[in-house]
């Protein structure tokens, strides 16, 4: 399905420098891959729904729970500027 000249052309387009041995090896490997894909194309998948994963994956992250930080004062004291209980940051939006 694929010959060494095509592998050479694609390698050139990808800016890859391959030796003739590497081109020959890739020709064989890519040919095997394309043969396998051709086998898959022969399967009837008209009744198979499309999927993004081979197995179902669910969200395994924990639920966020809001809780106060125990040492809030040390965090505020390390800020360059503070205003009351809050960090003071430069204004980045203009009134216009």
N, CA, C and O of each residue as an XYZ file, in Angstrom:
384
protein
N       0.806     -1.200      0.000
C       0.000      0.000      0.000
C       0.850      1.265      0.000
O       0.461      2.275     -0.587
N       1.982      1.218      0.640
C       2.852      2.391      0.728
C       4.250      1.966      0.303
O       4.711      0.873      0.630
N       4.909      2.842     -0.425
C       6.263      2.477     -0.846
C       7.287      3.427     -0.220
O       6.935      4.419      0.418
N       8.543      3.097     -0.418
C       9.623      3.845      0.228
C       9.679      5.285     -0.279
O      10.087      6.184      0.455
N       9.280      5.503     -1.507
C       9.274      6.862     -2.062
C       8.260      7.736     -1.315
O       8.536      8.905     -1.044
N       7.093      7.181     -0.980
C       6.086      7.937     -0.229
C       6.580      8.233      1.188
O       6.364      9.330      1.704
N       7.236      7.264      1.810
C       7.795      7.481      3.144
C       8.844      8.582      3.091
O       8.901      9.434      3.979
N       9.669      8.568      2.059
C      10.699      9.598      1.893
C      10.050     10.972      1.733
O      10.513     11.950      2.321
N       8.985     11.047      0.943
C       8.303     12.322      0.714
C       7.688     12.851      2.006
O       7.820     14.036      2.310
N       7.019     11.987      2.770
C       6.400     12.408      4.022
C       7.469     12.823      5.032
O       7.301     13.816      5.740
N       8.545     12.084      5.100
C       9.644     12.438      6.010
C      10.213     13.798      5.644
O      10.524     14.603      6.521
N      10.348     14.051      4.364
C      10.853     15.340      3.895
C       9.896     16.467      4.284
O      10.333     17.527      4.731
N       8.589     16.240      4.114
C       7.601     17.257      4.480
C       7.610     17.520      5.993
O       7.371     18.642      6.440
N       7.891     16.469      6.767
C       7.939     16.591      8.220
C       9.308     17.061      8.701
O       9.539     17.172      9.905
N      10.204     17.334      7.777
C      11.566     17.779      8.091
C      12.315     16.746      8.925
O      13.038     17.091      9.860
N      12.131     15.462      8.571
C      12.835     14.371      9.236
C      13.938     13.868      8.327
O      13.718     13.661      7.134
N      15.098     13.675      8.873
C      16.196     13.094      8.118
C      16.263     11.611      8.454
O      16.610     11.237      9.574
N      15.929     10.768      7.482
C      15.941      9.324      7.690
C      16.988      8.679      6.797
O      17.198      9.094      5.657
N      17.629      7.672      7.329
C      18.537      6.891      6.492
C      17.682      5.969      5.619
O      16.491      5.789      5.874
N      18.297      5.392      4.593
C      17.540      4.488      3.724
C      17.063      3.261      4.497
O      16.010      2.703      4.188
N      17.837      2.837      5.505
C      17.407      1.714      6.342
C      16.169      2.080      7.162
O      15.246      1.278      7.298
N      16.160      3.301      7.709
C      14.999      3.756      8.477
C      13.769      3.895      7.580
O      12.656      3.554      7.978
N      13.987      4.402      6.363
C      12.872      4.519      5.420
C      12.301      3.141      5.089
O      11.086      2.961      5.015
N      13.184      2.186      4.894
C      12.750      0.826      4.587
C      11.972      0.238      5.763
O      10.926     -0.384      5.576
N      12.489      0.439      6.972
C      11.817     -0.077      8.172
C      10.445      0.583      8.344
O       9.462     -0.097      8.639
N      10.378      1.901      8.161
C       9.109      2.607      8.293
C       8.124      2.209      7.202
O       6.918      2.156      7.441
N       8.626      1.932      6.020
C       7.755      1.478      4.936
C       7.057      0.186      5.342
O       5.852      0.035      5.137
N       7.805     -0.737      5.914
C       7.230     -2.006      6.364
C       6.234     -1.774      7.501
O       5.125     -2.308      7.478
N       6.633     -0.977      8.491
C       5.774     -0.742      9.643
C       4.485     -0.010      9.250
O       3.397     -0.393      9.679
N       4.609      1.028      8.443
C       3.418      1.762      8.005
C       2.527      0.895      7.120
O       1.302      1.002      7.172
N       3.136      0.047      6.317
C       2.362     -0.887      5.494
C       1.548     -1.832      6.364
O       0.386     -2.109      6.067
N       2.158     -2.328      7.444
C       1.439     -3.204      8.373
C       0.281     -2.476      9.048
O      -0.799     -3.042      9.220
N       0.506     -1.236      9.423
C      -0.551     -0.441     10.058
C      -1.699     -0.224      9.074
O      -2.864     -0.389      9.433
N      -1.376      0.139      7.850
C      -2.419      0.374      6.849
C      -3.171     -0.905      6.504
O      -4.376     -0.866      6.256
N      -2.477     -2.034      6.487
C      -3.151     -3.322      6.272
C      -4.153     -3.601      7.381
O      -5.265     -4.059      7.118
N      -3.767     -3.328      8.607
C      -4.657     -3.551      9.742
C      -5.877     -2.638      9.664
O      -6.997     -3.071      9.935
N      -5.664     -1.386      9.297
C      -6.782     -0.447      9.150
C      -7.718     -0.923      8.058
O      -8.937     -0.803      8.186
N      -7.161     -1.461      6.986
C      -7.987     -1.998      5.906
C      -8.850     -3.151      6.405
O     -10.004     -3.283      5.996
N      -8.302     -3.984      7.287
C      -9.091     -5.060      7.884
C     -10.244     -4.489      8.707
O     -11.360     -5.008      8.665
N      -9.973     -3.429      9.449
C     -11.020     -2.802     10.258
C     -12.105     -2.188      9.376
O     -13.276     -2.174      9.756
N     -11.728     -1.684      8.212
C     -12.697     -1.088      7.295
C     -13.675     -2.118      6.748
O     -14.753     -1.757      6.276
N     -13.314     -3.389      6.806
C     -14.196     -4.441      6.300
C     -15.303     -4.793      7.285
O     -16.258     -5.478      6.918
N     -15.191     -4.335      8.529
C     -16.197     -4.648      9.541
C     -17.455     -3.820      9.333
O     -17.390     -2.658      8.931
N     -18.611     -4.437      9.615
C     -19.882     -3.734      9.554
C     -20.122     -3.068     10.906
O     -20.377     -3.749     11.899
N     -20.043     -1.761     10.946
C     -20.231     -1.021     12.186
C     -21.460     -0.116     12.110
O     -21.570      0.857     12.855
N     -22.367     -0.440     11.217
C     -23.548      0.409     11.026
C     -24.437      0.448     12.269
O     -25.138      1.437     12.483
N     -24.427     -0.598     13.090
C     -25.258     -0.632     14.293
C     -24.461     -0.326     15.561
O     -24.960     -0.535     16.668
N     -23.244      0.160     15.414
C     -22.403      0.486     16.568
C     -22.406      1.996     16.752
O     -22.064      2.746     15.838
N     -22.794      2.431     17.944
C     -22.834      3.873     18.187
C     -21.421      4.411     18.404
O     -20.578      3.728     18.986
N     -21.162      5.623     17.941
C     -19.827      6.211     18.101
C     -19.515      6.428     19.581
O     -20.413      6.641     20.396
N     -18.244      6.369     19.905
C     -17.810      6.570     21.279
C     -16.477      7.303     21.285
O     -15.743      7.298     20.297
N     -16.181      7.927     22.408
C     -14.896      8.619     22.536
C     -13.900      7.801     23.327
O     -12.697      8.057     23.281
N     -14.413      6.790     24.073
C     -13.533      5.946     24.883
C     -13.959      4.494     24.747
O     -15.120      4.199     24.464
N     -13.024      3.606     24.947
C     -13.336      2.189     24.891
C     -14.086      1.731     26.133
O     -14.860      0.776     26.077
N     -13.861      2.410     27.255
C     -14.562      2.073     28.493
C     -15.175      3.337     29.068
O     -14.691      4.441     28.815
N     -16.255      3.173     29.851
C     -16.882      4.324     30.491
C     -15.992      4.825     31.623
O     -15.431      4.042     32.390
N     -15.878      6.136     31.708
C     -15.080      6.754     32.762
C     -15.987      7.753     33.473
O     -16.658      8.560     32.830
N     -16.003      7.695     34.791
C     -16.793      8.660     35.542
C     -15.851      9.612     36.272
O     -14.665      9.335     36.449
N     -16.407     10.718     36.682
C     -15.621     11.719     37.389
C     -15.243     11.165     38.758
O     -16.120     10.840     39.558
N     -13.965     11.057     39.027
C     -13.521     10.481     40.294
C     -12.958     11.528     41.237
O     -12.328     11.186     42.238
N     -13.180     12.801     40.930
C     -12.675     13.847     41.806
C     -13.622     14.016     42.989
O     -14.808     13.697     42.905
N     -13.096     14.506     44.051
C     -13.915     14.695     45.247
C     -14.792     15.931     45.089
O     -14.506     16.816     44.283
N     -15.848     15.973     45.862
C     -16.742     17.122     45.856
C     -16.054     18.282     46.576
O     -15.427     18.083     47.616
N     -16.172     19.492     46.025
C     -15.611     20.671     46.691
C     -16.444     21.007     47.916
O     -17.671     21.085     47.845
N     -15.776     21.202     49.024
C     -16.462     21.596     50.258
C     -15.833     22.893     50.751
O     -14.629     22.957     50.997
N     -16.646     23.907     50.889
C     -16.179     25.208     51.345
C     -15.918     25.142     52.847
O     -16.794     24.777     53.631
N     -14.705     25.501     53.223
C     -14.363     25.535     54.642
C     -13.326     26.625     54.861
O     -12.468     26.850     54.007
N     -13.401     27.296     55.991
C     -12.447     28.377     56.253
C     -11.043     27.832     56.501
O     -10.864     26.735     57.031
N     -10.061     28.627     56.104
C      -8.673     28.267     56.361
C      -8.332     28.639     57.794
O      -8.690     29.722     58.257
N      -7.657     27.768     58.486
C      -7.435     27.964     59.926
C      -6.474     29.115     60.252
O      -6.602     29.730     61.311
N      -5.524     29.416     59.374
C      -4.541     30.454     59.677
C      -4.659     31.610     58.691
O      -3.699     31.950     57.999
N      -5.834     32.203     58.635
C      -6.126     33.278     57.678
C      -5.216     34.487     57.896
O      -4.791     35.117     56.928
N      -4.917     34.813     59.136
C      -4.088     35.989     59.440
C      -2.706     35.888     58.815
O      -2.199     36.885     58.300
N      -2.082     34.721     58.842
C      -0.730     34.593     58.279
C      -0.756     34.782     56.764
O       0.197     35.306     56.187
N      -1.824     34.365     56.130
C      -1.931     34.573     54.683
C      -2.096     36.054     54.389
O      -1.414     36.594     53.519
N      -2.993     36.715     55.106
C      -3.200     38.150     54.885
C      -1.944     38.950     55.200
O      -1.640     39.920     54.506
N      -1.221     38.563     56.222
C       0.008     39.283     56.591
C       1.106     39.113     55.548
O       1.995     39.960     55.458
N       1.070     38.057     54.770
C       2.091     37.855     53.742
C       1.761     38.574     52.435
O       2.585     38.601     51.521
N       0.579     39.148     52.339
C       0.185     39.869     51.126
C       0.901     41.207     51.056
O       1.136     41.823     52.096
N       1.261     41.681     49.855
C       1.913     42.988     49.738
C       1.035     44.116     50.273
O       1.524     45.049     50.909
N      -0.289     44.018     50.002
C      -1.223     45.025     50.517
C      -2.512     44.319     50.912
O      -2.917     43.329     50.302
N      -3.133     44.846     51.931
C      -4.434     44.308     52.334
C      -5.350     45.442     52.720
O      -4.906     46.527     53.096
N      -6.629     45.173     52.622
C      -7.638     46.153     53.008
C      -8.662     45.413     53.852
O      -9.514     44.694     53.328
N      -8.573     45.592     55.146
C      -9.459     44.858     56.053
C      -9.129     43.371     56.000
O      -7.993     42.966     56.246
N     -10.135     42.566     55.677
C      -9.946     41.113     55.619
C      -9.602     40.613     54.216
O      -9.620     39.407     53.971
N      -9.289     41.523     53.294
C      -9.120     41.143     51.899
C      -7.753     41.536     51.362
O      -7.101     42.438     51.889
N      -7.324     40.847     50.300
C      -6.125     41.238     49.566
C      -6.462     42.473     48.755
O      -7.552     42.564     48.192
N      -5.552     43.418     48.686
C      -5.753     44.598     47.854
C      -4.904     44.414     46.606
O      -3.693     44.208     46.694
N      -5.541     44.487     45.447
C      -4.869     44.289     44.166
C      -5.049     45.517     43.285
O      -5.992     46.282     43.488
N      -4.166     45.720     42.312
C      -4.309     46.876     41.427
C      -5.576     46.762     40.581
O      -5.987     45.672     40.182
N      -6.177     47.915     40.321
C      -7.366     47.959     39.487
C      -6.941     47.691     38.044
O      -5.987     48.296     37.555
N      -7.642     46.791     37.366
C      -7.265     46.465     35.993
C      -8.342     46.865     34.983
O      -8.104     46.805     33.777
N      -9.495     47.263     35.446
C     -10.564     47.701     34.551
C     -10.735     49.206     34.676
O     -10.654     49.761     35.772
N     -10.971     49.860     33.549
C     -11.206     51.288     33.639
C     -12.722     51.555     33.641
O     -13.502     50.666     33.299
N     -13.135     52.744     34.014
C     -14.547     53.069     34.191
C     -15.267     53.287     32.856
O     -16.495     53.368     32.833
N     -14.554     53.380     31.782
C     -15.175     53.682     30.483
C     -15.924     52.534     29.914
O     -16.494     52.646     28.829
